């Protein structure tokens, strides 16, 4: 039987967003990503972030998840750097 995904796993580094929200877990990140409009320019970045999130939830490495999320969120101007 396949292992159930663990969406409660914490990100290696919490990601602060504009508006005060902080992404702390894979679930936080997946929920946030799934609600974002996907334009053609950033579609490949969002898709890669989603792939990394799913792999991490399935027990894979968390390496790269934070970096990919930060990259796409930075490109979209969604990060709080304060």
KETI-562007 format. One record per residue: x, y negated, z of N, C-alpha, C in turn. Coordinates in pm, whole numbers, padded with zeros to 5 digits, always signed. Example, Ala and Ser with C-alpha at 12.3 -4.5 7.8 and 13.67 -1.06 7.14 Angstrom:
% KETI-562007
+01319+00569+00780+01230+00450+00780+01320+00330+00780
+01285+00225+00708+01367+00106+00714+01290-00003+00787
% end
This chain:
% KETI-562007
+00085+00118+00000+00000+00000+00000+00089-00124+00000
+00051-00223-00079+00130-00346-00090+00121-00427+00039
+00230-00493+00070+00237-00577+00189+00151-00702+00168
+00075-00740+00270-00011-00857+00263+00076-00984+00267
+00050-01080+00178+00129-01204+00179+00119-01276+00314
+00229-01333+00356+00234-01408+00482+00246-01557+00452
+00132-01622+00440+00129-01765+00408+00158-01852+00530
+00171-01790+00648+00202-01866+00770+00351-01891+00788
+00433-01834+00701+00579-01854+00712+00610-02004+00705
+00697-02050+00794+00732-02193+00789+00830-02222+00675
+00817-02341+00619+00916-02389+00523+01047-02407+00598
+01158-02402+00529+01288-02421+00594+01299-02563+00650
+01242-02659+00578+01241-02798+00621+01102-02854+00595
+01034-02907+00698+00904-02970+00674+00917-03083+00572
+00815-03100+00490+00816-03203+00385+00712-03308+00419
+00758-03432+00441+00669-03543+00476+00616-03609+00349
+00485-03625+00346+00418-03687+00233+00369-03827+00268
+00352-03909+00166+00290-04040+00188+00151-04016+00244
+00108-04103+00333-00023-04088+00394-00018-04014+00526
+00101-03968+00566+00118-03908+00697+00111-03757+00704
+00073-03689+00598+00065-03542+00602+00206-03482+00593
+00225-03371+00662+00351-03297+00655+00323-03153+00618
+00394-03103+00518+00383-02963+00478+00481-02883+00564
+00429-02791+00644+00512-02715+00737+00519-02566+00704
+00417-02513+00641+00411-02370+00611+00388-02347+00462
+00406-02222+00421+00376-02188+00282+00230-02217+00250
+00140-02193+00346-00003-02221+00325-00026-02370+00303
+00036-02454+00387+00024-02599+00370+00064-02639+00228
+00180-02589+00187+00234-02625+00055+00145-02573-00058
+00103-02448-00048+00019-02389-00153-00114-02462-00164
-00175-02493-00051-00302-02567-00053-00284-02704-00116
-00175-02772-00081-00150-02905-00135-00124-02899-00286
-00039-02807-00327-00006-02793-00469-00130-02759-00550
-00214-02672-00498-00332-02627-00574-00434-02739-00594
-00427-02845-00516-00522-02957-00528-00469-03072-00613
-00348-03059-00664-00289-03169-00741-00325-03159-00888
-00351-03274-00951-00373-03271-01096-00241-03235-01165
-00247-03148-01259-00127-03101-01328-00124-03165-01466
-00032-03260-01483-00017-03319-01616+00087-03239-01695
+00086-03257-01824+00176-03179-01910+00322-03201-01875
+00358-03324-01837+00497-03356-01809+00552-03278-01689
+00470-03258-01587+00515-03191-01465+00466-03046-01452
+00396-02996-01552+00336-02863-01542+00438-02754-01511
+00553-02757-01577+00654-02652-01553+00710-02662-01411
+00722-02784-01355+00772-02798-01218+00671-02744-01117
+00542-02774-01137+00438-02721-01048+00432-02569-01059
+00440-02516-01181+00434-02371-01201+00550-02301-01131
+00668-02359-01141+00784-02299-01075+00767-02303-00923
+00716-02415-00870+00691-02425-00726+00591-02318-00683
+00485-02299-00760+00384-02198-00727+00444-02058-00728
+00530-02028-00826+00596-01897-00832+00683-01873-00710
+00759-01974-00670+00845-01961-00552+00762-01942-00426
+00652-02015-00414+00564-02001-00298+00507-01860-00289
+00458-01807-00401+00401-01672-00401+00506-01567-00366
+00626-01582-00421+00734-01487-00392+00772-01492-00244
+00781-01612-00187+00815-01626-00045+00706-01567+00043
+00580-01589+00007+00469-01533+00086+00470-01381+00082
+00519-01325-00026+00526-01179-00041+00648-01121+00030
+00725-01205+00098+00840-01157+00175+00974-01194+00114
+00970-01265+00003+01094-01305-00062+01161-01421+00009
+01266-01466-00051+01346-01574+00007+01273-01707+00007
+01301-01784+00111+01250-01920+00119+01345-02019+00050
+01464-01971+00016+01562-02056-00052+01502-02109-00182
+01513-02234-00204+01466-02295-00327+01325-02349-00320
+01243-02297-00226+01104-02343-00215+01102-02491-00179
+01170-02527-00071+01170-02668-00028+01226-02759-00136
+01335-02714-00199+01399-02797-00302+01306-02820-00420
+01239-02715-00466+01150-02730-00581+01030-02818-00546
+00974-02797-00427+00861-02880-00386+00904-03027-00375
+01018-03050-00313+01067-03186-00297+01092-03251-00432
+01147-03177-00525+01174-03230-00659+01046-03275-00728
+00947-03187-00734+00823-03223-00805+00747-03334-00730
+00747-03331-00599+00679-03435-00523+00751-03569-00537
+00883-03566-00544+00960-03689-00565+00929-03749-00702
+00926-03664-00804+00894-03711-00938+00756-03775-00945
+00665-03726-00864+00529-03779-00862+00511-03894-00764
+00617-03931-00691+00609-04042-00596+00526-04011-00473
+00524-03887-00430+00438-03843-00321+00510-03826-00188
+00641-03844-00184+00717-03821-00061+00723-03946+00026
+00727-03924+00156+00749-04031+00253+00893-04022+00298
+00973-04115+00256+01116-04113+00289+01147-04184+00420
+01043-04238+00487+01065-04315+00609+01094-04238+00732
% end
